Every structure is written in structure tokens, then in C-alpha cells.
């Protein structure tokens, strides 16, 4: 499995890999027995994504497992924080001292059909019409990354996750927050581009 990008920093190991058809991803060696039922009906590509993440983990922490609580992944033993994301043929993993959220999204004009689901009109004033796909993909991806750090089934990406105005030439310190009536937690997102994809990192 070839390493495609390394976005690691002082606090986290953050790796992106790209699927290679010559690889042998053996489900019996890579998948945790606890997750066998979870993946039994997965599409073959989705299963490959799961196995790619496990192959990366094996190289980083060979004695660890990825387990789930309320669909949220965690490491066992829980000696670090983890976030995973995939969009075939890519898969990524982040292992950190602190909570971390990563997300990968392909740039696709179809996102324009659903902007009302994750943004309000007053959040869109800074977005140029000729760059809408890029901006909305970034906003969606940043909100997804924040959700992985700080989520609740009662919250919504539209109502409780906010991405402040930004420019495409300044993508390493995008201000964002998670908030409700009582609290507001501020973060900074880092955004990277490769191929036709957007990759976001939010660290606590």
C-alpha cells in the first residue's frame, strides 16, 4: 500500500494512502473480530476502505484495534485519539495525543444541490460564484471534521457548526466553531488539496 501523502505534525500522525490493485488486503488478518458483523454487507469498495485503514494502523500501532462506540471509532487500548476517513481509492488515518477529526471529500458540483442542508444564506456572502464547488466542499468537509471531535446526535451541521469566511489562498488556519445556546468551542481547520479531493484536519 503506497503512502500517498503525509500531513503529520508535532501532535499527530496523519497519513493518506491510495489503493493499489496489486495489494493483498486479507480480511482475516486485518479486520477485528468485533467488527465482522458490522461489515458483512459492505460494498466491496467500502470493505477495501476499511481494510486499508487497518493496514495503516498495523504499520503505526501493530497491537491496537479500532473499535466503535455509537459509530464513533476509538483505539483499543485507548492510548491515543484516532480519526479515520475514506473515499475510494483513498483512505486516511490520524492518530494524535489530542482529539482530532479528518475528512476527505471529492470536489463534485452535486454539492450545490444540498447547500441548504449545511449552511444558512448569511454564511454564503463571501463565496464567489465561480468557485462555489470548492468553497462548499471545504465548508462541508471542515464541519464533518469538527463533528468527529465534538458531536452529538442532537446537533446539526447547519445549526451547530460554523465556518468563518476564508480565502482559497489561505487554507491552513480556517476559523471554525461548534456551538449551542450554552457553549462555543473554537477551532482552526487545515485544508489540503490533492488530485480532485479536499482533505481537512481539525485538531483540538
N, C-alpha and C positions, 0 to 999 in steps of 0.2 A: 504494500500500500504506500504510494509515494506521498511524502509530505508536500502539500501544495502551497501553504502559507503558514508562517509562524508569527503570531501577533503577541507573543508573550511580553510581559512587563515585569516590574520588580515584585509585584504581588501575585501574579497569576501566570500559569502556563496556558496558552491559548493557541490551539493548533487546528488547521483546516487541512483535510485530506480529500483527494479525488479518487473515485473508484477506478480501478484498473481491472479489466476483464480477465487478466491472467492470474489474479489473486484467488487463493482458496480460503474463503471465509467459512470455516467449519462451525456450524451452529452448535454442534455437540461440545466443542472446545471453548466457544466464546460466550454463549448465552447462559446466564444464570438460571439454574433450575426453577427458581422462584418466579421467573418471567415467562416460562414456557407457555402457560395458559394465555397470557397477555398477547402473545404474538402469533398464536396458532392460525388466525385468519388474516394475517397481514398480507398485503400485496407483495409479490417478490421483491420489488424495488424498495419498498418500505422496510422489509426484513433486511435487505442488504445494508440500508442506512443504519439500522440498529446494530448490525454486526460490525460495521465499520467503526462505530463509536466504541464498541467493546474491544476491537483490535487496538485502537489508540490507547484506551485505558490500560490494556495489558502491557503496553510499552512504557507507560508512565507509572502505573501503580499495579504491578502484577498480582498482588494479593488482595486487591479490592474488588468489590462488586458494585453494580448500580442497581439499587432497589427503588421502590416507589411508595410514596405516601400521598394519597389523594391526587394521583397522577403526577406528582412532583418528584423528580429524581433526587436521590441522595446517595452518598457513598457509604458503604459498609466495609470495614469500620469507618465511623464518621470522624475522620481526622482531617478533613478538608471540605470546602464547599465545591459544588460541581454545577455546571450548566452544560446542556447539550443542544445541538440544533442540526438539522439536515434538510437538504433539498437536492435530491439526486441530480447529478453524480457526486455532490459534495456532502460531507459530514464534518462537524466541528465539535470540539470538546474544550471546556475551560475548567481548570482546577485551581482553586485560589485559597488564600488564607481567609479572605472575606467573602461575603455573599457576592455573587456575580451572575449576570444574565447576558447571554449571547443569542443572536438570531441571524439567520441568513434568509434573504428573500431575492427572488429573481425579478428584475425590472420587467413589468408587464402592464400594458395600457389598460388591462381589465381592472386594475385597482381603482380607476376613475369611477367605476360603477358603484363602488361601495364606500366612498369617502364620507358619506353621511353617517356611516356606522361607527367611525372612529375619530371624526373631527367635527367641530362646530364651524359655522360660517365665519365667525370672528377670528378663528385660528388660521384662516387661509389668506389673509390680506397680503402677506409678504411673498406669496408663491407666484413666480412668473408663469404665464400661460404656456410658454414654450418649454417649460421644464417641469410640468406638473407631475408626470410619471415618476421622475427622480425624487422630487420633494415628498410626494405622498408615500412612496415606498420607504423612504428614510423614516418618516414620521411613524408609519405603521411598525417598522422594524424596531425603532427605539422604544416604542410603547410595549411591544412584545418582550423586549429585553428587560424593561423595568418590571413587567408583570412577573417575570421569572424570579425576581428578587423579592418583590413586595406585592403579593397578590392575595385576593380574596374572591370567593365565588360570588360575593355580593357586589363587587366592583365592576365597572365597565371601562374599556379603553377610551371611550368618548368622555365619560363624566369624571373620571378619577385619575386620568393620566394626561399630562400636559407636556408638550414640546415647544420650547420658546423659539422665536424666529431665528433663522440661521442662514448662512450662505454656503453654496457648494464648495467654495474655495477654503472654507474653514469648518472642517468636519471632525476635528479631534476633541472639541470641547463644547458640544451642544448642550445647552442647559435644559433640564427637564425635571419633572417632579411627579410624585404620587401624592394625592391629597384627598381629604374628605372634610366634613364640617369641623372636625376637631384638630386634625393634624395636616402638616405639609412636609414631606421629606424631599429634599433637593438632591439631584444627581447631575453628573456630567456624562454624556454619551460620547463614545468614539466610533466613528463610522469609517469603514474601509470599502473600496470598490475592487472587484476583480472579475474578469470575464464580463458577464452581464448580470452580476449579482451585487447586492448590497449586504454588508456584514457589519453588525453593530455589537458593541460591547458596552455594558454599563456595570461599573463596579461600585460597591458600597464604600 
